[in-house]
Amino acid sequence: MKVYKYDENGVFERDDLLFIEDDEKLPEGYTTIAPPVPSINPVFNIKTQEWSAGDDPSTLEPAEPSEIEQLKQENADTLLQIAEVEASSESVKQDQADLLMTLAEKGVI
């Protein structure tokens, strides 16, 4: 039987499969009533046997990036800076080549 587990505060934890005999009761902290979809952290009210809609997504703060995500972002930023420096260096080299060509054409060098 598919059931839905909630913690001591009624907050949804996970859906589960339990093998229960017809005359057995569900263990405490489980219900066969599905939470609303979509919902974020729905709460089960034991007295009314209903789920709340849960948290409003607009009030949730975005999760902090993990250390790996931060390192990936730093690496991407560094690669971007390197590409910008290389492009700037190529531009300076081209300017120098143009100046040398102009000086050579005018007989200065």
MODELLER restraints for C-alpha pairs under 7 A, 6 or more apart:
rsr = mdl.restraints
at = mdl.atoms
rsr.add(forms.Gaussian(group=physical.xy_distance, feature=features.Distance(at['CA:1:A'], at['CA:17:A']), mean=5.48, stdev=0.5))
rsr.add(forms.Gaussian(group=physical.xy_distance, feature=features.Distance(at['CA:1:A'], at['CA:18:A']), mean=5.38, stdev=0.5))
rsr.add(forms.Gaussian(group=physical.xy_distance, feature=features.Distance(at['CA:1:A'], at['CA:19:A']), mean=6.11, stdev=0.5))
rsr.add(forms.Gaussian(group=physical.xy_distance, feature=features.Distance(at['CA:2:A'], at['CA:16:A']), mean=5.79, stdev=0.5))
rsr.add(forms.Gaussian(group=physical.xy_distance, feature=features.Distance(at['CA:2:A'], at['CA:17:A']), mean=4.64, stdev=0.5))
rsr.add(forms.Gaussian(group=physical.xy_distance, feature=features.Distance(at['CA:2:A'], at['CA:18:A']), mean=6.51, stdev=0.5))
rsr.add(forms.Gaussian(group=physical.xy_distance, feature=features.Distance(at['CA:2:A'], at['CA:32:A']), mean=6.63, stdev=0.5))
rsr.add(forms.Gaussian(group=physical.xy_distance, feature=features.Distance(at['CA:3:A'], at['CA:15:A']), mean=5.75, stdev=0.5))
rsr.add(forms.Gaussian(group=physical.xy_distance, feature=features.Distance(at['CA:3:A'], at['CA:16:A']), mean=5.25, stdev=0.5))
rsr.add(forms.Gaussian(group=physical.xy_distance, feature=features.Distance(at['CA:3:A'], at['CA:17:A']), mean=5.99, stdev=0.5))
rsr.add(forms.Gaussian(group=physical.xy_distance, feature=features.Distance(at['CA:3:A'], at['CA:18:A']), mean=6.90, stdev=0.5))
rsr.add(forms.Gaussian(group=physical.xy_distance, feature=features.Distance(at['CA:3:A'], at['CA:30:A']), mean=6.24, stdev=0.5))
rsr.add(forms.Gaussian(group=physical.xy_distance, feature=features.Distance(at['CA:3:A'], at['CA:31:A']), mean=5.50, stdev=0.5))
rsr.add(forms.Gaussian(group=physical.xy_distance, feature=features.Distance(at['CA:3:A'], at['CA:32:A']), mean=4.60, stdev=0.5))
rsr.add(forms.Gaussian(group=physical.xy_distance, feature=features.Distance(at['CA:4:A'], at['CA:14:A']), mean=5.96, stdev=0.5))
rsr.add(forms.Gaussian(group=physical.xy_distance, feature=features.Distance(at['CA:4:A'], at['CA:15:A']), mean=4.31, stdev=0.5))
rsr.add(forms.Gaussian(group=physical.xy_distance, feature=features.Distance(at['CA:4:A'], at['CA:16:A']), mean=5.96, stdev=0.5))
rsr.add(forms.Gaussian(group=physical.xy_distance, feature=features.Distance(at['CA:4:A'], at['CA:30:A']), mean=5.45, stdev=0.5))
rsr.add(forms.Gaussian(group=physical.xy_distance, feature=features.Distance(at['CA:4:A'], at['CA:31:A']), mean=5.29, stdev=0.5))
rsr.add(forms.Gaussian(group=physical.xy_distance, feature=features.Distance(at['CA:4:A'], at['CA:32:A']), mean=6.08, stdev=0.5))
rsr.add(forms.Gaussian(group=physical.xy_distance, feature=features.Distance(at['CA:4:A'], at['CA:34:A']), mean=6.56, stdev=0.5))
rsr.add(forms.Gaussian(group=physical.xy_distance, feature=features.Distance(at['CA:5:A'], at['CA:12:A']), mean=6.07, stdev=0.5))
rsr.add(forms.Gaussian(group=physical.xy_distance, feature=features.Distance(at['CA:5:A'], at['CA:13:A']), mean=5.48, stdev=0.5))
rsr.add(forms.Gaussian(group=physical.xy_distance, feature=features.Distance(at['CA:5:A'], at['CA:14:A']), mean=5.41, stdev=0.5))
rsr.add(forms.Gaussian(group=physical.xy_distance, feature=features.Distance(at['CA:5:A'], at['CA:15:A']), mean=5.97, stdev=0.5))
rsr.add(forms.Gaussian(group=physical.xy_distance, feature=features.Distance(at['CA:5:A'], at['CA:29:A']), mean=5.63, stdev=0.5))
rsr.add(forms.Gaussian(group=physical.xy_distance, feature=features.Distance(at['CA:5:A'], at['CA:30:A']), mean=4.49, stdev=0.5))
rsr.add(forms.Gaussian(group=physical.xy_distance, feature=features.Distance(at['CA:5:A'], at['CA:31:A']), mean=6.63, stdev=0.5))
rsr.add(forms.Gaussian(group=physical.xy_distance, feature=features.Distance(at['CA:6:A'], at['CA:12:A']), mean=4.29, stdev=0.5))
rsr.add(forms.Gaussian(group=physical.xy_distance, feature=features.Distance(at['CA:6:A'], at['CA:13:A']), mean=5.07, stdev=0.5))
rsr.add(forms.Gaussian(group=physical.xy_distance, feature=features.Distance(at['CA:6:A'], at['CA:29:A']), mean=5.25, stdev=0.5))
rsr.add(forms.Gaussian(group=physical.xy_distance, feature=features.Distance(at['CA:6:A'], at['CA:30:A']), mean=6.21, stdev=0.5))
rsr.add(forms.Gaussian(group=physical.xy_distance, feature=features.Distance(at['CA:7:A'], at['CA:13:A']), mean=6.56, stdev=0.5))
rsr.add(forms.Gaussian(group=physical.xy_distance, feature=features.Distance(at['CA:7:A'], at['CA:29:A']), mean=6.16, stdev=0.5))
rsr.add(forms.Gaussian(group=physical.xy_distance, feature=features.Distance(at['CA:10:A'], at['CA:43:A']), mean=4.94, stdev=0.5))
rsr.add(forms.Gaussian(group=physical.xy_distance, feature=features.Distance(at['CA:10:A'], at['CA:44:A']), mean=4.66, stdev=0.5))
rsr.add(forms.Gaussian(group=physical.xy_distance, feature=features.Distance(at['CA:10:A'], at['CA:45:A']), mean=6.45, stdev=0.5))
rsr.add(forms.Gaussian(group=physical.xy_distance, feature=features.Distance(at['CA:11:A'], at['CA:41:A']), mean=6.17, stdev=0.5))
rsr.add(forms.Gaussian(group=physical.xy_distance, feature=features.Distance(at['CA:11:A'], at['CA:42:A']), mean=5.91, stdev=0.5))
rsr.add(forms.Gaussian(group=physical.xy_distance, feature=features.Distance(at['CA:11:A'], at['CA:43:A']), mean=4.34, stdev=0.5))
rsr.add(forms.Gaussian(group=physical.xy_distance, feature=features.Distance(at['CA:11:A'], at['CA:44:A']), mean=6.30, stdev=0.5))
rsr.add(forms.Gaussian(group=physical.xy_distance, feature=features.Distance(at['CA:12:A'], at['CA:41:A']), mean=6.01, stdev=0.5))
rsr.add(forms.Gaussian(group=physical.xy_distance, feature=features.Distance(at['CA:12:A'], at['CA:42:A']), mean=5.69, stdev=0.5))
rsr.add(forms.Gaussian(group=physical.xy_distance, feature=features.Distance(at['CA:12:A'], at['CA:43:A']), mean=5.95, stdev=0.5))
rsr.add(forms.Gaussian(group=physical.xy_distance, feature=features.Distance(at['CA:35:A'], at['CA:42:A']), mean=6.67, stdev=0.5))
rsr.add(forms.Gaussian(group=physical.xy_distance, feature=features.Distance(at['CA:35:A'], at['CA:51:A']), mean=5.58, stdev=0.5))
rsr.add(forms.Gaussian(group=physical.xy_distance, feature=features.Distance(at['CA:36:A'], at['CA:51:A']), mean=6.95, stdev=0.5))
rsr.add(forms.Gaussian(group=physical.xy_distance, feature=features.Distance(at['CA:36:A'], at['CA:53:A']), mean=6.29, stdev=0.5))
rsr.add(forms.Gaussian(group=physical.xy_distance, feature=features.Distance(at['CA:39:A'], at['CA:53:A']), mean=5.69, stdev=0.5))
rsr.add(forms.Gaussian(group=physical.xy_distance, feature=features.Distance(at['CA:39:A'], at['CA:54:A']), mean=5.72, stdev=0.5))
rsr.add(forms.Gaussian(group=physical.xy_distance, feature=features.Distance(at['CA:40:A'], at['CA:54:A']), mean=5.14, stdev=0.5))
rsr.add(forms.Gaussian(group=physical.xy_distance, feature=features.Distance(at['CA:40:A'], at['CA:55:A']), mean=5.30, stdev=0.5))
rsr.add(forms.Gaussian(group=physical.xy_distance, feature=features.Distance(at['CA:41:A'], at['CA:54:A']), mean=4.93, stdev=0.5))
rsr.add(forms.Gaussian(group=physical.xy_distance, feature=features.Distance(at['CA:41:A'], at['CA:55:A']), mean=6.03, stdev=0.5))
rsr.add(forms.Gaussian(group=physical.xy_distance, feature=features.Distance(at['CA:42:A'], at['CA:51:A']), mean=6.15, stdev=0.5))
rsr.add(forms.Gaussian(group=physical.xy_distance, feature=features.Distance(at['CA:42:A'], at['CA:52:A']), mean=5.37, stdev=0.5))
rsr.add(forms.Gaussian(group=physical.xy_distance, feature=features.Distance(at['CA:42:A'], at['CA:53:A']), mean=5.40, stdev=0.5))
rsr.add(forms.Gaussian(group=physical.xy_distance, feature=features.Distance(at['CA:42:A'], at['CA:54:A']), mean=3.77, stdev=0.5))
rsr.add(forms.Gaussian(group=physical.xy_distance, feature=features.Distance(at['CA:43:A'], at['CA:51:A']), mean=5.38, stdev=0.5))
rsr.add(forms.Gaussian(group=physical.xy_distance, feature=features.Distance(at['CA:43:A'], at['CA:52:A']), mean=5.20, stdev=0.5))
rsr.add(forms.Gaussian(group=physical.xy_distance, feature=features.Distance(at['CA:43:A'], at['CA:54:A']), mean=6.10, stdev=0.5))
rsr.add(forms.Gaussian(group=physical.xy_distance, feature=features.Distance(at['CA:44:A'], at['CA:50:A']), mean=5.72, stdev=0.5))
rsr.add(forms.Gaussian(group=physical.xy_distance, feature=features.Distance(at['CA:44:A'], at['CA:51:A']), mean=4.30, stdev=0.5))
rsr.add(forms.Gaussian(group=physical.xy_distance, feature=features.Distance(at['CA:44:A'], at['CA:52:A']), mean=6.38, stdev=0.5))
rsr.add(forms.Gaussian(group=physical.xy_distance, feature=features.Distance(at['CA:45:A'], at['CA:51:A']), mean=6.10, stdev=0.5))
rsr.add(forms.Gaussian(group=physical.xy_distance, feature=features.Distance(at['CA:103:A'], at['CA:109:A']), mean=5.99, stdev=0.5))
